[in-house]
């Protein structure tokens, strides 16, 4: 069984890398962002709170995030392990998490802030089927139209420069110290997130001693 945490600032590509690991190793990919988006799409009570917070460029409060993650992990459907994406975000969450789970490694995907800004401001989401695009690396065949359903492509409501700079500041002041805590426990492996997706995945696997990545 493998239990990993993947970390990095928004736009570093951790969701993509987590999915590749999960597919090959039969891990459950637990993404806090995906859980939030599901609630928003289904207009739940939690969604209303999340939307107000995210629109202001702030992180969702610790108690909400922790409750969501603990509830999800308590389902125990991760027979071969999990890869946790988007948690923990601060020292208190990290210490509580380490008390409950023996994790194998923390993957730190490192990307400079100016690259993150460029990537995030280029993201688009299909308003019809929800497919993700990036105008740098994954352009649609027809401008502003989804290749799959033909829906219009829109920016996420929270993908504004002001909101992103606020999230970057939060990451460096609140989340970065979490990595320092994990580092002292010799759990962290660091990879260069500016490399192409396949190269980042290959580097992660080399660092963790996992089977070699074979792109499909």
C-alpha positions as CSV (number, residue, x, y, z in Angstrom):
1,X,0.0,0.0,0.0
2,X,1.2,3.5,-0.9
3,X,0.1,6.7,0.9
4,X,1.3,9.9,-0.7
5,X,0.7,13.6,-0.3
6,X,1.3,15.8,-3.3
7,X,1.9,19.5,-2.7
8,X,2.7,22.7,-4.6
9,X,1.2,26.0,-5.4
10,X,-1.9,26.2,-7.5
11,X,-1.1,25.7,-11.2
12,X,2.0,23.6,-10.6
13,X,0.4,20.5,-12.2
14,X,-0.1,18.4,-9.0
15,X,-3.6,17.3,-10.1
16,X,-2.2,16.0,-13.4
17,X,0.7,14.2,-11.7
18,X,-1.6,12.7,-9.0
19,X,-4.0,11.3,-11.6
20,X,-1.1,9.6,-13.5
21,X,0.2,8.0,-10.3
22,X,-3.3,6.9,-9.3
23,X,-4.1,5.3,-12.6
24,X,-0.9,3.1,-12.7
25,X,-0.7,2.2,-9.0
26,X,-4.5,1.7,-8.3
27,X,-4.4,4.6,-5.8
28,X,-7.5,6.6,-4.9
29,X,-6.9,10.3,-5.9
30,X,-8.4,12.4,-3.2
31,X,-8.5,16.0,-4.5
32,X,-9.8,18.7,-2.2
33,X,-10.4,21.0,-5.2
34,X,-12.4,18.3,-7.0
35,X,-14.6,17.8,-3.9
36,X,-15.2,21.6,-3.7
37,X,-16.0,21.8,-7.5
38,X,-18.5,18.8,-7.1
39,X,-20.3,20.7,-4.4
40,X,-20.4,23.8,-6.5
41,X,-21.8,22.0,-9.5
42,X,-24.5,20.3,-7.4
43,X,-25.4,23.6,-5.6
44,X,-25.0,22.2,-2.1
45,X,-25.1,24.2,1.1
46,X,-21.4,23.9,1.4
47,X,-21.0,25.3,-2.1
48,X,-22.5,28.6,-1.2
49,X,-19.9,29.1,1.5
50,X,-17.0,27.9,-0.7
51,X,-18.0,30.3,-3.6
52,X,-18.0,33.4,-1.4
53,X,-14.6,32.5,0.0
54,X,-12.9,31.5,-3.3
55,X,-14.3,34.5,-5.1
56,X,-12.3,36.7,-2.6
57,X,-9.1,34.7,-3.4
58,X,-9.0,33.3,0.1
59,X,-8.4,29.7,1.1
60,X,-11.3,27.7,2.4
61,X,-11.2,27.7,6.3
62,X,-9.2,24.9,7.9
63,X,-12.1,23.4,9.7
64,X,-14.1,22.9,6.5
65,X,-11.2,21.4,4.6
66,X,-10.2,19.1,7.5
67,X,-13.8,17.8,7.9
68,X,-14.1,17.1,4.2
69,X,-10.7,15.2,4.0
70,X,-11.3,13.2,7.2
71,X,-14.7,12.2,6.1
72,X,-13.4,11.1,2.7
73,X,-10.5,9.1,4.2
74,X,-12.8,7.4,6.7
75,X,-14.6,5.8,3.7
76,X,-11.6,3.4,3.6
77,X,-12.1,2.6,-0.1
78,X,-8.3,2.9,-0.8
79,X,-7.3,-0.7,-0.7
80,X,-4.0,0.0,-2.5
81,X,-3.4,3.4,-1.0
82,X,-4.2,7.0,-1.8
83,X,-2.6,10.2,-3.1
84,X,-3.9,13.3,-1.3
85,X,-4.0,16.5,-3.3
86,X,-4.7,19.9,-1.6
87,X,-4.3,18.9,2.0
88,X,-2.8,19.6,4.5
89,X,-2.5,23.3,4.1
90,X,-1.1,24.4,7.4
91,X,0.9,23.1,10.3
92,X,-2.1,22.2,12.5
93,X,-3.6,20.1,9.7
94,X,-0.3,18.4,9.0
95,X,0.4,17.5,12.6
96,X,-3.1,16.0,13.0
97,X,-2.8,14.2,9.7
98,X,0.5,12.6,10.7
99,X,-1.0,11.4,14.0
100,X,-3.6,9.4,12.0
101,X,-1.7,8.1,8.9
102,X,1.7,6.8,8.2
103,X,2.5,8.3,4.9
104,X,5.2,7.1,2.6
105,X,6.2,10.4,1.0
106,X,5.3,14.0,0.3
107,X,5.8,15.1,-3.4
108,X,6.7,18.7,-3.7
109,X,6.2,20.1,-7.2
110,X,8.2,23.3,-7.5
111,X,7.3,26.0,-9.9
112,X,8.3,29.7,-9.8
113,X,5.4,32.2,-9.1
114,X,5.8,33.9,-12.5
115,X,5.3,30.5,-14.3
116,X,2.2,29.8,-12.1
117,X,0.7,33.1,-13.0
118,X,1.1,32.4,-16.7
119,X,-0.3,28.9,-16.5
120,X,-3.3,29.8,-14.3
121,X,-4.3,32.9,-16.4
122,X,-4.3,30.6,-19.5
123,X,-6.7,28.0,-18.0
124,X,-10.2,27.5,-19.4
125,X,-13.1,25.3,-18.4
126,X,-15.8,24.0,-20.7
127,X,-19.1,25.4,-19.5
128,X,-20.8,22.3,-20.9
129,X,-18.9,19.1,-19.9
130,X,-16.4,20.6,-17.5
131,X,-13.3,19.5,-19.5
132,X,-10.1,21.5,-18.6
133,X,-8.1,23.3,-21.2
134,X,-4.9,25.4,-21.1
135,X,-4.3,27.9,-23.9
136,X,-0.5,27.3,-23.6
137,X,-0.4,23.5,-23.8
138,X,-3.9,22.2,-24.5
139,X,-5.7,24.5,-27.0
140,X,-9.1,23.6,-28.5
141,X,-9.3,23.0,-32.3
142,X,-11.7,25.9,-32.5
143,X,-11.0,28.9,-30.5
144,X,-13.2,29.2,-27.3
145,X,-15.1,26.0,-28.1
146,X,-14.8,22.6,-26.4
147,X,-13.5,19.8,-28.7
148,X,-15.8,17.2,-27.1
149,X,-19.2,18.9,-26.7
150,X,-18.8,22.2,-28.4
151,X,-19.5,24.2,-25.2
152,X,-18.0,27.6,-24.7
153,X,-14.8,27.8,-22.8
154,X,-14.7,30.2,-19.8
155,X,-12.2,31.2,-17.2
156,X,-12.8,29.9,-13.7
157,X,-14.4,32.6,-11.5
158,X,-11.4,32.5,-9.1
159,X,-8.8,32.7,-11.9
160,X,-8.1,36.4,-11.6
161,X,-4.7,37.9,-11.1
162,X,-5.7,39.5,-7.8
163,X,-7.1,36.2,-6.5
164,X,-4.1,34.2,-7.7
165,X,-1.6,36.6,-6.0
166,X,-3.6,36.3,-2.8
167,X,-3.4,32.5,-3.0
168,X,0.3,32.6,-3.8
169,X,0.9,34.7,-0.7
170,X,-1.2,32.3,1.4
171,X,0.9,29.3,0.1
172,X,4.2,30.9,0.9
173,X,3.2,32.1,4.4
174,X,0.9,29.3,5.5
175,X,1.5,26.1,3.4
176,X,5.2,26.3,2.8
177,X,6.0,25.8,6.5
178,X,4.1,22.5,6.2
179,X,6.7,21.3,3.8
180,X,9.4,22.3,6.3
181,X,7.7,20.1,8.9
182,X,7.6,17.1,6.5
183,X,11.2,17.7,5.5
184,X,12.3,17.4,9.1
185,X,10.7,14.0,9.1
186,X,12.6,13.1,5.8
187,X,9.4,12.5,3.9
188,X,9.7,15.1,1.1
189,X,10.9,14.5,-2.5
190,X,11.2,17.6,-4.7
191,X,10.7,17.7,-8.5
192,X,10.9,20.4,-11.1
193,X,7.4,21.2,-12.2
194,X,8.5,23.4,-15.1
195,X,9.4,20.2,-17.1
196,X,6.9,18.6,-19.5
197,X,4.3,16.4,-17.8
198,X,5.9,13.1,-18.8
199,X,9.3,14.2,-17.5
200,X,7.8,15.4,-14.2
201,X,6.1,12.0,-13.7
202,X,9.3,10.1,-14.6
203,X,11.2,12.2,-12.1
204,X,8.6,11.5,-9.3
205,X,8.9,7.8,-9.9
206,X,12.7,7.8,-9.9
207,X,12.7,9.7,-6.6
208,X,10.1,7.3,-5.0
209,X,11.6,4.1,-6.5
210,X,8.3,3.3,-8.3
211,X,7.9,1.4,-11.6
212,X,9.1,3.4,-14.6
213,X,6.5,5.6,-16.3
214,X,5.4,4.4,-19.7
215,X,3.4,7.2,-21.5
216,X,0.4,5.8,-23.4
